[in-house]
Amino acid sequence: MTTIASVPLRGEDLLLHLNLGYLQYRDQIQSDNSVFKAAALDYSFNERIGFSVETFSGVEDSLSWRVGARYTLIPDFLQIDASYGSDYGTFQGARAFTVGFGITPGF
């Protein structure tokens, strides 16, 4: 995945991210190689709390959405994040919930 643009819309508090990539599978089960496209808005409420909304497509060109939140545990070093999303039009069948940690060294 390559970020092709990260555009500040209101200082560093509101950012627009545009991403482009290519998914290629090596196993015989998954063979639907495709271009992955994504657009996201990222809002920092303050220096520790942020929110994001994203829409993306890739596998079988299905269009999906995701909303997320993040909390900075240690500034310029460690974040915890969570997101929830689904494919458009198939809310009951394709939901996803994620929790993760991000190391973000400020250098």
GUBATI-609627 format. One record per residue (C-alpha): residue number from 1; x, y, z; residue in one letter. Coordinates in steps of 0.001 Angstrom, whole numbers, plus 500000, padded with zeros to 6 digits. Layout:
BEGIN
+-----+--------+--------+--------+----+
:   i :   east :  north :     up : aa :
+-----+--------+--------+--------+----+
: NUM :      X :      Y :      Z :  A :
...
+-----+--------+--------+--------+----+
END
This chain:
BEGIN
+-----+--------+--------+--------+----+
:   i :   east :  north :     up : aa :
+-----+--------+--------+--------+----+
:   1 : 500000 : 500000 : 500000 :  M :
:   2 : 501360 : 503400 : 499085 :  T :
:   3 : 500052 : 506684 : 500447 :  T :
:   4 : 499839 : 508901 : 497411 :  I :
:   5 : 498631 : 511981 : 499290 :  A :
:   6 : 498143 : 513186 : 502829 :  S :
:   7 : 496506 : 516595 : 502609 :  V :
:   8 : 495949 : 518855 : 505632 :  P :
:   9 : 492437 : 520307 : 505457 :  L :
:  10 : 492601 : 522286 : 508691 :  R :
:  11 : 496147 : 522423 : 509987 :  G :
:  12 : 497269 : 519076 : 511372 :  E :
:  13 : 493891 : 518454 : 513075 :  D :
:  14 : 492025 : 517295 : 509958 :  L :
:  15 : 493825 : 515275 : 507287 :  L :
:  16 : 492697 : 513660 : 504034 :  L :
:  17 : 494613 : 510481 : 503137 :  H :
:  18 : 494538 : 508925 : 499668 :  L :
:  19 : 496073 : 505465 : 499234 :  N :
:  20 : 496731 : 503210 : 496278 :  L :
:  21 : 498143 : 499685 : 496223 :  G :
:  22 : 498033 : 496296 : 494560 :  Y :
:  23 : 496943 : 493039 : 496210 :  L :
:  24 : 498592 : 489899 : 494849 :  Q :
:  25 : 497980 : 486459 : 496354 :  Y :
:  26 : 500426 : 483581 : 496043 :  R :
:  27 : 498151 : 480746 : 497134 :  D :
:  28 : 495653 : 478924 : 494952 :  Q :
:  29 : 492671 : 479693 : 497211 :  I :
:  30 : 492825 : 483483 : 496751 :  Q :
:  31 : 493356 : 484430 : 493124 :  S :
:  32 : 491508 : 487738 : 492840 :  D :
:  33 : 494466 : 490098 : 492490 :  N :
:  34 : 493289 : 493687 : 492370 :  S :
:  35 : 494089 : 497348 : 492806 :  V :
:  36 : 493387 : 498591 : 496335 :  F :
:  37 : 492067 : 502158 : 496678 :  K :
:  38 : 491259 : 504091 : 499854 :  A :
:  39 : 490296 : 507565 : 501040 :  A :
:  40 : 490172 : 508537 : 504711 :  A :
:  41 : 489508 : 511555 : 506900 :  L :
:  42 : 491523 : 511671 : 510113 :  D :
:  43 : 490542 : 514117 : 512878 :  Y :
:  44 : 492630 : 514764 : 515994 :  S :
:  45 : 490375 : 515967 : 518790 :  F :
:  46 : 493430 : 516803 : 520905 :  N :
:  47 : 497011 : 515524 : 521148 :  E :
:  48 : 495885 : 512154 : 522575 :  R :
:  49 : 492477 : 511378 : 520999 :  I :
:  50 : 491688 : 510978 : 517310 :  G :
:  51 : 488955 : 509630 : 515046 :  F :
:  52 : 488853 : 508468 : 511440 :  S :
:  53 : 486410 : 507460 : 508718 :  V :
:  54 : 487516 : 505560 : 505649 :  E :
:  55 : 486112 : 504075 : 502484 :  T :
:  56 : 488086 : 501593 : 500422 :  F :
:  57 : 487856 : 498907 : 497751 :  S :
:  58 : 490086 : 496063 : 496749 :  G :
:  59 : 489248 : 492384 : 496893 :  V :
:  60 : 486658 : 491728 : 494164 :  E :
:  61 : 486271 : 495532 : 493962 :  D :
:  62 : 483829 : 495473 : 496881 :  S :
:  63 : 483371 : 498884 : 498453 :  L :
:  64 : 483774 : 498998 : 502235 :  S :
:  65 : 483744 : 501535 : 505062 :  W :
:  66 : 485367 : 501785 : 508473 :  R :
:  67 : 485211 : 504141 : 511463 :  V :
:  68 : 487922 : 504206 : 514064 :  G :
:  69 : 489270 : 505830 : 517190 :  A :
:  70 : 492773 : 506051 : 518613 :  R :
:  71 : 494287 : 507014 : 521920 :  Y :
:  72 : 497926 : 507978 : 522387 :  T :
:  73 : 499320 : 506151 : 525400 :  L :
:  74 : 502833 : 507627 : 525156 :  I :
:  75 : 503130 : 510788 : 522988 :  P :
:  76 : 505283 : 510349 : 519872 :  D :
:  77 : 505706 : 506654 : 520618 :  F :
:  78 : 502696 : 504402 : 521345 :  L :
:  79 : 499021 : 504459 : 520311 :  Q :
:  80 : 496118 : 502050 : 520738 :  I :
:  81 : 493388 : 502043 : 518120 :  D :
:  82 : 490094 : 500340 : 517386 :  A :
:  83 : 487936 : 500274 : 514265 :  S :
:  84 : 484619 : 498904 : 513092 :  Y :
:  85 : 483443 : 498518 : 509526 :  G :
:  86 : 481636 : 496539 : 506871 :  S :
:  87 : 481073 : 496197 : 503142 :  D :
:  88 : 478451 : 498593 : 501814 :  Y :
:  89 : 475109 : 496846 : 501425 :  G :
:  90 : 476100 : 493688 : 503350 :  T :
:  91 : 476191 : 494987 : 506914 :  F :
:  92 : 475120 : 491712 : 508537 :  Q :
:  93 : 477438 : 489464 : 506581 :  G :
:  94 : 480786 : 491237 : 506446 :  A :
:  95 : 481413 : 493137 : 509672 :  R :
:  96 : 484906 : 493614 : 511084 :  A :
:  97 : 486199 : 494906 : 514399 :  F :
:  98 : 489905 : 495552 : 515000 :  T :
:  99 : 492058 : 496544 : 517961 :  V :
: 100 : 495733 : 497323 : 517573 :  G :
: 101 : 498799 : 499083 : 518844 :  F :
: 102 : 500885 : 501483 : 516803 :  G :
: 103 : 504465 : 502476 : 517416 :  I :
: 104 : 504878 : 506027 : 516130 :  T :
: 105 : 508356 : 507300 : 516988 :  P :
: 106 : 508534 : 511057 : 516513 :  G :
: 107 : 511770 : 511705 : 514657 :  F :
+-----+--------+--------+--------+----+
END
